[in-house]
Amino acid sequence: MEKELVRIEGSVAAVVFQNQENGYTVLRLKDEKGEQITVVGTVPETMPGERLRVEGRWCSHSTYGRQLEIVTLERLMPESRIEILAYLSSHAVRGVGPRIAARIVDRFGAESLKVIENDPERLAQVPGISAAKAREIQESFQSQQGLRHLAEFLSGYRLPAELAVRIYRAYGELSMMAIQDNPYFLTEEGFNAPFAQVDAFALELGFDGDDQRRVDAGILYELSYNSAGGHVFVPEPQLTEAASAFLRLPVEIIREGLLRLAEQERIRMDQVASLTAVYLPAYGEAERYLARRFTQMTGGRVPLPVDLAGTVARIEAAQALEYAQLQREAIYAAATERMLLVTGGPGTGKTTTLRGILDLFEQMRLKTFLAAPTGRAAKRLTELTGRDASTIHRLLEVDVSPETGDMIFVHNARNPLSCDAVIVDESSMVDLLLMYDLVQALPEKCRLILVGDPDQLPSVGAGNVFSDLIRSERIPTVRLTEIFRQARESLIVMNAHRVNRGELPELREKKKDFFFLQRNSDEAVCQTVTELCARRLPQNMGFRPEDIQVLTPTRKGETGTRALNRLLQQALNPPAEGKHEKRHGELIFREGDRVMQIRNNYDIIWNRVGGAGMGSGIFNGDVGTVESIDYQAQNLTIRFDDRQAVYTYDMLSQLEPAYAMTVHKSQGSEYRAVVLCAWRGTPLLLSRSILYTAITRARELLIVVGDQGVVEYMVRNDKRQKRFSGLKWRLCHPESDPLAPDSPGALPCP
């Protein structure tokens, strides 16, 4: 790819593709020499005949050849009669087709667009145009001009041009006024522009460094940044200090901003133990609600089922097994409690216990839904239990609000689920907001069973819900501790427990399902990992490449996901004649590649393979395969298990290769074989919890490639990043909430 910026001016000869939602466009630009150039980028509402001044970089497309990727764009209106006729004939203006366009240009020539914009009454002189139609033509033209000018304005300040579509959809003709009044709204949800870019833009517009709008936006940005790092709230002193340093302003100005935002209810300030906790409103509301509802759910037992012991005995007979004491306690507790936590490490019988609870609920004629946080975890749960399981998102059913256009769940407090019990596996992955959405949708007397392992990594999103619930000791909990005989034969299971106890795993054994390969350089680590996936495991042990998952603690460095994915893609899915591929930045997506969605997108439409239905939503961590790349339609078709989704080129920033992934991204999944890189890196990522989580992802085989000293360091490093969360404290102090069930004058939970 050529990196030099080039500038070209010309008129749009043809629009090959245009995404109306975000303005991403592929067009042919006829330059001043008469040559046609393929240009790609965000050019909303462009039509043939429009003149563009483009600054961009050349890149090469395997089918369409050389293309210019837009960096900045200046939009110029058509000048000549020919350009104006082409522009109006392309239905760019509502109510004007080729015939009317020809009449307008015959009448007004090069002045046609000025007449439409400034003197529409004169259009009535054209046969076929009434006074009412003339006004309609003017309104359509001015509306499109507004969006074009807005995109050009943003591009001139190096802001993403696709922002123009979102802004114009929200503010229409008032968009420019809204931006100039307060550009910092662009950092808010729905626009999601980078704060640094918006801040530089605002300062260029003449905003002062201590402007209240800048201060407020900076504080909210700090809170959002910390929530992305797992924190539900930030203590007021830390937030004040961080925002002061970030905005380079005195702490007094930041404190004034906090008070102002609290008065406007844009933040929430609560006392949590000895801390003044500052929340974004959604997190504060979710935490208080969950503490209140969980306290209510544990307030009393349900009636003891008739002949519970006999029912459990019959289930044991049908399953040809005998439950261990702790498993039996969990099943009995599920029968008598409205909320229950079941936890334990690998090999302790969580799945057998879960199946026992499901069988019991069937005997009790309780309508039960089974769910997990991710698609892969839900699929695994279905395989283990023989019952249908879904993701929490699909259980709640994603829809779009007709009023705001935002994503909403169909099932909520006003429209609860129709069930008697919900069981959630891999509960340590469920963040605060998703748990809030789930619990709101539970009917008043519904039971909730949460199953998981708190020693694994916490949720990617904010909060540490499952661990907080256990540590509060306010929720009925059964900890399964016995490692069963069959599991004791697995070195994967036994080493996982050793690591969890702070002991070094057995690395010398070469005859079981856990192997360690010592390597003394990052080059040797990478070479060994590649050989294992491409040759040694498929040829010697019968594992298909798609059965093998490479895990690593980090994204960066020679043994991070970025470097490993390049090597593994070349080894497992090299370029070949007839195999389509698409370059996106530094990445190449190729037919046959394994890819992963890296953020939630509720709008992606998918079709069930075989035509058995459709739906929407592909979520962070979903892994699929690139089935085809259509150069003409400018899109990729990706298969996620039994679902197919189409991604246009502008959506590729939501994907990354998945031959190698971080341990964090592997949560909730299980793979036949795991190859784990244990090499030097950031100390924060070389921790016991990451090693433990990685080991527990492997079902049949785990191979650790790296340095024994690094493995020993990870076992010793039991430091966990502290997450600021008030859920445990609120459960232990229900009197702190005036609406909690134990508080005087409390209202019932909704």
Beta strands, then each sheet from edge to edge (+ up, - down):
strand 1: 6-18
strand 2: 24-31
strand 3: 36-42
strand 4: 51-61
strand 5: 65-76
strand 6: 234-235
strand 7: 268-272
strand 8: 275-279
strand 9: 339-344
strand 10: 368-372
strand 11: 390-391
strand 12: 398-400
strand 13: 407-409
strand 14: 421-424
strand 15: 447-452
strand 16: 477-480
strand 17: 514-518
strand 18: 548-552
strand 19: 581-584
strand 20: 587-590
strand 21: 594-597
strand 22: 601-608
strand 23: 614-618
strand 24: 623-630
strand 25: 635-640
strand 26: 643-648
strand 27: 655-657
strand 28: 660-662
strand 29: 671-678
strand 30: 698-706
sheet 1: 1+ 2- 3+ 5+ 4- 1+
sheet 2: 6+ 8- 7+
sheet 3: 11+ 10+ 14+ 15+ 9+ 16+
sheet 4: 12+ 13-
sheet 5: 17+ 30+ 29+ 18+ 28+
sheet 6: 19+ 20-
sheet 7: 23+ 22- 26+ 25- 24+ 21- 27+
end
